[in-house]
Amino acid sequence: MVDLHTSCQKDLLKEFDQNNAKYRSQTTGLSRVSTQGSRLSCPGPALTRLSSNTTDNQSRQSIKTQDSRQTVEDRKPMTFAGEKIIGNGSFGVIYQARVAETGEVVAVKKVYQDRRYKNRELQIMQEINHCNIVTLKYSFLTHDSPEEVYLNLVMDYVPETIYRVFKQYKKQKQHFPPLLIKLYSFQMFRALAYLHSLNILHRDFKPQNLLVDKMSHILKVCDFGSSKKLNKGENNVAYICSRYYRAPELVFGSTNYDGAIDVWSAGCIIGELLLGEPLFPGDSTMDQMIEIIKKLGTPTQEEILEMNPKAQQQKFPKIPPKPWSKVFKTKVDPLVLDLLEKVLMYNPHKRLTAVEALAHPYFDELRDEGCKVDGKDLPNLFDFSQQEIGAIQPDLYEKIVPSWARMSKSRFSHPLKQQQK
């Protein structure tokens, strides 16, 4: 996402608000997640409409749709009034909006439905439910013309991104606080571990797609426009993921990859927060590989074949790997250097998985019951769901979740350990 200039914001906001009131649209299996985590779906399509509301002596059009928490007989309409543009990209536009009936502030992502391409975002977001992933609240279709159909995803609003917070520290000529890097990194890997347990790859993991609340320090992954649920035997596109965070197997054209590509991206983000600039800032695909070689050294032929067995033989200059301690301008915790060394490896099969990364000693400080950030308690990092626990080996689970957290609630005990008792 990139910020828009004020004039552009006004034009796009006007488009959202006015949005051709003469058209009606049907909901796309309108859905909402309840506070208990169960999902209620609206049975059958319901008409949505654009209604005119007047506020502050200004006439504006607001999108109306149905609250699917209600039954068919007593559903209440929900009206979303666009307030301002908070980002855009090739996918479309994101608005900050307000639910007129409740006053709740939400984010609305408006995406053009191009029939030439498969849009998996709604289907994936309807499946996931995690504290470190943005929540899908509602979805509906709108029409700017009979031929132009837009999917609108209504999500919880989180005011900042890692990218913007990083820029703020850099503008003030300050380093990103090491404890915050650790706290955000743990939540990144936890979100990835959950997604990978569902065979879902994010495929565009970058600072702009990591939302953060600066008060609670809760991180939420957003933007599932490039995501995909892996199907056995099905090839995937290699040209995916933003360049600076693109795993080397993608650079070598692999179409048979797994969650290791997201783990590589997470490692790039951690390195960027430590370094103060992108770790591998390539200007092109080939230049990206050169930037990686400058730090990791030239990959061996065996490593290239592990990345892509079908890769054509290429000649790269013989460059030795650079010690991670020499990559950074200031002294860095040796434990985070060890973590980077284990997640930023050429061989994707030897990289730590997201779950294994959570157990790394670098995060032991967060497992201290007395650990605080800015004098406040940490967000709950260890309230693992049964879906998460089921994807973790018992011995690894005991390394990830500290004993005080396991004892606080019986549901934090690993099911295999419970059977052994």
N, C-alpha and C positions, 0 to 999 in steps of 0.2 A: 504494500500500500504506500502511496505517496500523497503528501498533503497537497491540496489544491489552492490556487490563488483565490482571493475573495470573489473576484468577478465570476470566475468559473463556478465557484460554489453556489452563488446566487442563481445562475442559470440552471444548474442541475437540480437545486432544491426546488425551483419553480416547476421543473419538469416532474419531480416526484409529487409535489403537492397538487398540481393541476391534473396531470396524468390522464387526460382525456376521459372526462366523467361520462361520456356517452357510451363507453364500453363497459360490459360486465365480464367478470372472469370467474372461473370455477376453482375451488380449492383443490390442491393436489394431495389428496389424502390427508387433510389438515390434521396436525398432530400437536400434542403438548406433553411434556414430561411432568408428572406430578412430583410433589416434594418427597414422596416416598420412593421415587425412582421407577415406579411402574408407568407404562406408557398407555395412554388412552387415545384411540384413533376415532375420528369422526366417521361413522358408517355412511358411505355414499357421499357424492359431491354436494356441496352447498354453495349457493350463489354468494359471491362477494360483490360489494358495490362501492362506489366512491361517493361520499356524501359531503355536502358543503357545510363547513363550520366557520364561524366568524370569531376571531380572537384579536384583541388589541386593535380593533377597528380595521383589521386587514382580512380580506376574504381569502380563505385558503381551502383547498380540497384535501380531505383526509381519507385514507384507505380504510374501508370497513371489512371485517371478516368475522368468522364465528369462533367463539371460545369452545374448543372441543372437550372441555372438562364437563360440559353439560350433556344431557341426553338430547336426542333429536327433537323432542317436544319442547324443552325449555332452554335451548342454547341461547346464549346472549351474544349479541354482536360486539366485536372488539374494533375500536377505531384507532389507527396509528397515524399520528400527525408528525410529518417530517419537520425536524428542527434545524439540522445543519449537516453538511457533508463532512464525514470524518475520514474518508479515504476512497481511492479508486485504483483501478488497474485494468489489465486486459479483460478480466472477468466481468467488469461492470462497476457499480458504485455502491458504497456503503454509507448509509445515513444514520445519524442519531435521531431517534424518534421517541415519541411519548404515547403511551396507551391512555387515551382520553378517559376511559372508564375507571382506571386505577391510579393513574399518575406515574406508573412505572416507566423508567427510561430504558429503552432497548436499542439494539443495533439492528438495522434492516439491510440485508445484502440483496441487491437487485441484480440478477444475472440473466443475460439474454440467452434464450433457449435456441441454440443453433442446431438444426436437425441433422447437420453433417457430423456432429460430434456427440458422443455419449456423455451425458452429465450424471455422474454418480454421487454428487455431493449430498443431495437430499436423502437418498437411500442410505448412505453411510452415516449421516448425522442422525437419522432416525434409529439407528442401531446402537450408537454409542451413548454412554452415560457415565461420566467420570468427573471428579472434582477438579482435575487439571485440564479439562477440555471444555471449550465453550458449549453452552447448552442451547439446543434448538427448542424454541418455545412454540412457534407457529410457522406455517408455510402456506403461501397462496400464490396464485397466478394473476398477472395483470397484462393488459394488451395496450400497447401504444398505437397499434393499428391492427387490423384483422390478421396481418401476416407476422407482426412482431409480438412474440410472446415472451414475458419475463417471469422468471421464478423469483419470488421474494422469500428470503429466509429471515425469520425474526429470532434474534439471539439475545442472550444477556449482554448488557453493555459494560465493557471494562475500559476505563479511560486511557490507559497507556499501553505502549508496546516496549519490549526490550530495546528495540531499535531507537525509539525516541528517548528513553531513559539514558541509554548509552551516549547519545548525542548531547544530552544535557550535561552529563559529567564531563564530556570532552570539551564542551564550550566553556565550562568553568575551570578547565585545565586540571581536572581531578581524575584520579583513577577510580574505576568501578570498584566499590567496596568488596574485598575478597569474600566476606561472609555472604553477601548477597549473590555473588557469582555461584557460590556453593549451594545456596538455598534454591536459586532458580534452576541450576543444573540438575539437582535432585528431582525437582518437579518435572523437568523436561524428560528425564529418563523414565520417570514413573508413568507419564502420559504415553510415551512410546511403548513401554512394556505392556500397558493395557491394550493399546491399538494392535500391537503385534500378536497378543494373545487371541485376538479376533481375526488374525490374518489380514489386517488392514495396514497398508503402508501410507504414510502421509505424503511423501514424495516432493514436498516443497518446504522443508523444515528450515526456517531462517528467522532472524531477529524480528522482522516485520510481522511474522505470523505467531508471535508469542506475546500475548496480552498479559499485563501485570497490573495489580492493584498496589499502588505505592504505600497504602496505609496497612493493609494486611499482609502484603508481599506474597499473595497467592498468584500463581502463574496459570494461565489457561492457553492451550493451543487452539488456534483458529485456522480458517481457510482450508477447507477440504476439497477445493476445486480440482486439485491434481491427484487426489487420493484414489486408491484402488484396493479392492479386496482381492487377494491373490487366489487364483484358481489353479489347481494342480494341472500341469501340462500346458498351460496357456502362457504364451510369450507376452512380454510387456514392451512398451516403447522405451528406448534408451535415452531419447532426447527429452529429459524430464529433470525437474529441480533447478532452482536458480544457480547460475554458474559458480559463484564463490563457494557454494555449499554442496556441489555435485561430487558424488563419490567417484573415484578413479575407474571403477568397473563400468560406470555409465559413460565416462569419457572414452573407454575402449569399446563401447558399443554393445555391452551386455544387455540381453533382453530376458535373461533368466536370473533375476536377482531377488533379494529378500530384505528383511528389516535392517540388514547391515548398512544399507544406503542411508537410512534415517539416522542410525548411530553415528555414521561418518559426519553427517550434517550437524548433529549435536556437538560433536568434538570440534568442528570448525567454529561454532558459535562460542563455545567456552574459550577457545584460543583467541578469538576476536575480542572478547571482553577483557581478557588478560593483557593482550597486546595493545589494545587501543585502536586497532585497525584490522581489516580483513586479513585472515591468515594466508589465504591463497587468492589474491586479487587478479585473476587472469582476464585479459581483454578479449580472448577468443577461446574456443575449445582447446586448440593446441597450446595456446599460451597458458591456459589453466593447468594443463599437464606439466608444463615447464615450471610453473610456480610451486606445484606439489613436489616436483623432483628437487627443487632447490632446498627443500627442508627434509624430505624423506629419503632423498637420494634416488638413483636410477633403479627402477624395478627390475628384478631378474626375470628371465624368460619364464621361469616357473611361476612367479607371482603374476605375470601377465596372463598366463593360461588359467590361473585360478580366478582371475577377474573375469576373463572371457575366453573359454576354450577355443572359440572361433576367431579370436583376434588375429589380424594379420601381423606378421613380424615387422616391427618398427625399430629403427635405430635412434637411440637417444644418447646424448653425451654422457660419459661415465662420470657421475658425480656422487661422492660419498654422502651418507646421511649427515645432517647437522644435528648435534645434540640439542634436545629441547631446552636445556638451560641456556643455550646460546641464542635461541630464537627470540627470547623476551628481553626487553630493555632493562627491566628491573628484576630484583630477586623474587622468585615465585616459589610457592610451597612445593617441595619435591613430590608430594603425594598427587597433586594435580598434574604434574609433569608425567608421572607414572600412568595416570588415567589417560592422558592424551596419547601417550605412546601405545596404549592398548586399544584405543578406539580409532586412532588414525593410522591404521595399517593397510598396506596394499591388499593383502589377502583377506577378502571379506569373511572367509570361514574362520579366521583366527581372531577377528575383532571380538571384543566383548559384546555380548548381547545387552539390550537395555536393562534386563533384569540383573545380569552380572555386574553391570556398571553401578547399580544401586547398592550392591554389597561392597563396593570398593572402599578401602580405608579412608580415602579422601573425604567421605561423607560421615565419618565417625563422629565428628564434632556435632553434627545435627542430631545424632542419636543420644547425646547427653541431655538428660531430662532438664537440666538447668540452663541450657543454651537459649540465649535471647538475642534479638536483633533490634537495635535502637531502643534497648531497655524493655522491649515487649516480647511476649511469648511468641514462639514460632507458630505458623499455621499448622494444623494437624497433618503431619506428613505420613502417618502410619495407620490411617483408617482404611486399610485395604479391604476391598470388596471380595466376595467369594470368587468372582471371575478372576481377579488379580491373584489371589492366594492359590487358586487351582493351577496357575501357570508357573508357580515357583516351587522348586525342589525344597523339601523341608529344611535341609542343612543351610541352604542359601537364604531361606526365609528368616532363620534365626540370626543370620548376619545382618539382614536388612532391617528387621524390626527389633528394636531393643527390648530387653526383658521387661522393663517397667511398662512399656506399651502393650506387650503381650499379656501381662498380668492384669492390666487395667480393665480389659474386657475379654471375656472368654472367646468371643468370636474372632479375636485376633490370633488364636491358636491355630496352627496348621492342622487341617483335617486328618492327615496321615499320622501326626503326632498324637491326636486325640484317640485314634484307633488303637495305638500302641499302648495306651494307658489302661 
